Amino acid sequence: MGNSLFKYGISLVSVSENPLEIIGAVDTGIFKFVELTGVQSELPGMPELLATKNLKIANVRDFIEKNLSVNVCDQTDKMKKEFISCFRAKLESFSEKFMERGKSLSMDFSIENGLDSPLFEDSRIELVKKIALILYGGNTGFLVNARIPSAGKLSPAYLNSFLVKLMSANVSLSVDIHPHEVARKDDVDEIFRPFRFTAGQVNLVYEAESGNMLVEKLLDIWLAVLRKFDYRHSLIFCPVIKNPSHFISEMNRLGEMLQKKSS
């Protein structure tokens, strides 16, 4: 059975070196999107290579580095304005380089701290709203990170309520599914159900270097869930592998598995 509801992508977020080499090896017959970090997106030659390969950017994680974004919501108004100015400048440069290739951006604003007080939550809503409004003009989305299974204080209910309070049409959730952390007894349909309307990107994250491989049986479980809820956005594979050659080998293995399922 084909998987026409969504398009596949590959995330290079875990790669520590030579991302251009990996992108050069991407089988574009299988993978239509890549996910990059902000630092990777600024590498010389990246725009040209993506254009040559006809690959689009599903998301740029940490568009502005986490050490600058994670605490900005709790800073002075002056510092927030400086952050917005920095964001605008970087976005302008990004847009010039990648034109229509960028689909979404994400940054870590420590959303979970909004649970500590209404004031903290309001400051995060205010900043994300401003970022989303800037992106809206360029037809680009903003993704807020979610996780399956949930960890820490960020429950699906809170994340969905956060989106409701934002009232921003171009903000959705980037749902990191860690399939090896979901217990066999758990009902995967019910685990994903809260995200059925708010997931703008789904990521299958697995620690391949630790031996936790994404095997066909495990993949089939989550493909069935996504089909059941009529998920129609990109499905990004996120093997956690730092070594570029090992990453390429795993990417090729994934490609063969996905090709087999599509034939």
LUMGU-634772 format. One record per residue (C-alpha): residue number from 1; residue in one letter; x, y, z. Coordinates in steps of 0.02 Angstrom, whole numbers, plus 32768, in hexadecimal, padded with zeros to 4 digits. Layout:
<rs>
R:n:res:u:v:w
R:NUM:A:X:Y:Z
...
</rs>
This chain:
<rs>
R:n:res:u:v:w
R:1:M:8000:8000:8000
R:2:G:8043:80AE:7FD5
R:3:N:8053:8137:8057
R:4:S:800D:81CB:7FF6
R:5:L:7FC5:8225:808D
R:6:F:806C:826E:80BE
R:7:K:811B:828A:8078
R:8:Y:81B9:824B:80C8
R:9:G:824D:82B0:8105
R:10:I:82F1:8292:815D
R:11:S:8330:82F6:81F2
R:12:L:83E8:8325:81FF
R:13:V:83D5:8375:82AA
R:14:S:8440:82F2:8303
R:15:V:84CE:82FA:8285
R:16:S:856A:8350:82C6
R:17:E:85CB:8363:8224
R:18:N:85C1:835B:8166
R:19:P:8505:8376:8150
R:20:L:8524:83A8:809B
R:21:E:856D:82FC:8078
R:22:I:84D0:82AC:80BF
R:23:I:845A:831A:805B
R:24:G:84BC:82EE:7FBF
R:25:A:8495:8237:7FE3
R:26:V:83D9:8250:8001
R:27:D:836B:81E7:7F8F
R:28:T:82EE:826A:7F57
R:29:G:827F:81E1:7F11
R:30:I:8259:81B8:7FC7
R:31:F:827E:8253:802F
R:32:K:8233:82F8:7FF8
R:33:F:8261:835E:8092
R:34:V:82F4:837A:8106
R:35:E:82F4:83BF:81B6
R:36:L:838A:8429:81E2
R:37:T:83CB:848C:8275
R:38:G:83DF:8547:8268
R:39:V:849C:8533:8261
R:40:Q:8490:84B1:81D5
R:41:S:841F:8522:816F
R:42:E:84A7:85A7:816C
R:43:L:8530:8537:8126
R:44:P:857C:8574:8082
R:45:G:8536:8511:7FF1
R:46:M:849A:84D7:804C
R:47:P:841B:853C:7FE4
R:48:E:8469:8505:7F40
R:49:L:8471:844E:7F73
R:50:L:83BB:844A:7FAA
R:51:A:8388:849D:7F07
R:52:T:83ED:8420:7EA1
R:53:K:839F:838E:7EFF
R:54:N:82F2:83E0:7EFA
R:55:L:82E1:83C7:7FB6
R:56:K:8275:8435:8023
R:57:I:8294:8460:80DA
R:58:A:820D:8416:8147
R:59:N:824B:8474:81DF
R:60:V:82E2:84D2:8222
R:61:R:82F5:84A2:82D8
R:62:D:8345:8522:834A
R:63:F:833B:85A4:82C1
R:64:I:838B:8614:8343
R:65:E:83FD:85B3:83B6
R:66:K:83B0:856E:8454
R:67:N:8427:85CB:84C7
R:68:L:83DC:866E:8484
R:69:S:8325:863B:8478
R:70:V:8304:85D1:8512
R:71:N:82FE:865F:8591
R:72:V:82CE:86F3:8524
R:73:C:8217:86F1:8559
R:74:D:824C:871A:860B
R:75:Q:82BD:87AB:85DC
R:76:T:829D:8866:85D2
R:77:D:8233:88B3:8548
R:78:K:82D2:88FC:84FE
R:79:M:8323:8850:84F1
R:80:K:8285:8808:84A4
R:81:K:8285:8891:8420
R:82:E:833C:886D:83FB
R:83:F:8312:87B5:83E7
R:84:I:8285:87DE:836D
R:85:S:82FA:884E:830B
R:86:C:837C:87C4:8304
R:87:F:82F5:874A:82CC
R:88:R:82B8:87BF:8242
R:89:A:8369:87D6:81FF
R:90:K:838E:871D:8200
R:91:L:82E6:86F5:81B0
R:92:E:8305:8772:8125
R:93:S:83AD:8720:80FF
R:94:F:835F:8673:8107
R:95:S:82D0:86A5:8092
R:96:E:8349:86ED:8013
R:97:K:83B0:864D:8012
R:98:F:8327:85CC:8012
R:99:M:8295:8629:7FC2
R:100:E:81FE:85B5:7FCF
R:101:R:825F:851F:8011
R:102:G:823F:8542:80C9
R:103:K:819D:84FA:810C
R:104:S:81AC:8515:81CA
R:105:L:8221:8555:8251
R:106:S:822D:852C:8309
R:107:M:8285:8573:83A0
R:108:D:828A:8540:8456
R:109:F:8230:85C1:84C1
R:110:S:8224:854E:8559
R:111:I:8167:8540:8544
R:112:E:8161:84CD:85DB
R:113:N:818C:855F:864E
R:114:G:80E5:85AB:8622
R:115:L:8098:852C:8698
R:116:D:80EF:857F:872B
R:117:S:8086:861E:8726
R:118:P:800A:867B:86B7
R:119:L:808B:8705:86A1
R:120:F:810B:868B:865B
R:121:E:8089:8640:85E7
R:122:D:8050:86EB:85A9
R:123:S:8102:871D:857F
R:124:R:8118:8680:8514
R:125:I:8071:8697:84BD
R:126:E:809E:874C:8497
R:127:L:8147:8722:844A
R:128:V:810D:868C:83E5
R:129:K:807C:86F5:83A2
R:130:K:80F7:8779:8365
R:131:I:8167:86F6:8314
R:132:A:80D1:86A1:82C2
R:133:L:808F:8745:827C
R:134:I:8139:876B:822D
R:135:L:813F:86BD:81E0
R:136:Y:808B:86C3:81A5
R:137:G:80B5:8746:8122
R:138:G:8131:86CF:80D2
R:139:N:80BD:8639:80D9
R:140:T:812D:85E3:8158
R:141:G:80F4:8586:81F3
R:142:F:8134:8582:82A5
R:143:L:813F:84DA:82FE
R:144:V:8130:84BE:83B9
R:145:N:8183:841D:83F1
R:146:A:811E:838E:843D
R:147:R:8153:82DF:8470
R:148:I:810F:822E:8472
R:149:P:8116:81ED:84F6
R:150:S:8104:8290:8556
R:151:A:8195:82C4:85C3
R:152:G:81A2:8348:8649
R:153:K:8113:83C3:865F
R:154:L:80D8:83D4:85AB
R:155:S:803B:836D:8598
R:156:P:7FDB:8362:84F2
R:157:A:7F4A:83BD:8544
R:158:Y:7FB7:8450:8577
R:159:L:800A:845D:84CC
R:160:N:7F62:845C:8474
R:161:S:7F1F:84E1:84EB
R:162:F:7FBC:8548:84C9
R:163:L:7F95:8544:840F
R:164:V:7EE1:8578:8430
R:165:K:7F1C:860E:8495
R:166:L:7F94:863E:840A
R:167:M:7F0A:8646:8387
R:168:S:7F90:8643:82FF
R:169:A:7F61:85E4:8262
R:170:N:8015:85BA:8234
R:171:V:804A:856F:82DB
R:172:S:803E:84B3:82F4
R:173:L:8096:8427:8351
R:174:S:8131:83C8:831E
R:175:V:8112:8320:8370
R:176:D:81AD:82BB:8399
R:177:I:817A:8205:83A6
R:178:H:81F7:8198:8403
R:179:P:81B2:80ED:83D1
R:180:H:822B:8089:843E
R:181:E:81ED:80E4:84D9
R:182:V:8136:80B8:84BD
R:183:A:8107:801D:8520
R:184:R:80BD:7F8B:84BF
R:185:K:8021:7F8E:852A
R:186:D:7FFF:8045:8501
R:187:D:7F75:8071:8486
R:188:V:7FD4:80D2:8401
R:189:D:7F33:8114:83B5
R:190:E:7F03:8165:8459
R:191:I:7FB3:81A9:8472
R:192:F:7FB0:8204:83CB
R:193:R:7EF8:8235:83D0
R:194:P:7F14:82DC:842C
R:195:F:7F85:8315:839E
R:196:R:7F13:82E5:830E
R:197:F:7EE0:8399:82E9
R:198:T:7F7B:83F6:8324
R:199:A:800E:8392:82DE
R:200:G:8060:83F0:824F
R:201:Q:80F6:837C:8248
R:202:V:8115:82CE:828D
R:203:N:81C5:828F:82B1
R:204:L:81F9:81DC:82D3
R:205:V:828E:81EB:8347
R:206:Y:82FA:8155:8371
R:207:E:83A6:813A:83BC
R:208:A:83F2:80D6:832E
R:209:E:84A2:80E4:8373
R:210:S:8466:8090:8413
R:211:G:841D:7FFF:83B0
R:212:N:8367:8038:83B4
R:213:M:8340:8022:82FC
R:214:L:829E:8051:82A8
R:215:V:8269:7FA7:8266
R:216:E:81DA:7F8C:81EC
R:217:K:8162:7F46:826E
R:218:L:8178:7FDF:82DD
R:219:L:8169:8056:824A
R:220:D:80C7:8002:8213
R:221:I:8078:8023:82BD
R:222:W:8090:80DF:82AC
R:223:L:8066:80E7:81F3
R:224:A:7FC0:8096:821D
R:225:V:7FA0:8116:82A6
R:226:L:7FC5:81A8:8232
R:227:R:7F56:8161:81AA
R:228:K:7EC9:8144:8226
R:229:F:7EC9:81FC:8257
R:230:D:7EDD:8235:81A2
R:231:Y:7F83:828A:81C6
R:232:R:7FB7:82E4:8126
R:233:H:8057:8340:8150
R:234:S:810E:830E:8147
R:235:L:8151:8276:81A3
R:236:I:8206:8294:81D4
R:237:F:827D:8208:8202
R:238:C:82F8:823B:8289
R:239:P:8380:81B8:82A7
R:240:V:83F2:81F6:8331
R:241:I:849C:81D8:82DF
R:242:K:852F:8250:82E6
R:243:N:85A3:81F7:826C
R:244:P:857A:822C:81B8
R:245:S:85A8:8187:8165
R:246:H:8540:8125:81E4
R:247:F:84B1:81A0:81C9
R:248:I:84B6:8185:810D
R:249:S:84B3:80C9:8125
R:250:E:8419:80D6:8195
R:251:M:83C6:8151:811D
R:252:N:83E0:80D5:808F
R:253:R:8397:8048:80FA
R:254:L:82FE:80B3:811E
R:255:G:82EE:80DD:8066
R:256:E:82ED:8026:8035
R:257:M:826A:7FFF:80B8
R:258:L:81FA:808F:8082
R:259:Q:820F:8066:7FCB
R:260:K:81D8:7FB6:7FED
R:261:K:813D:7FF4:8048
R:262:S:8110:806B:7FBA
R:263:S:811F:7FEC:7F2F
</rs>
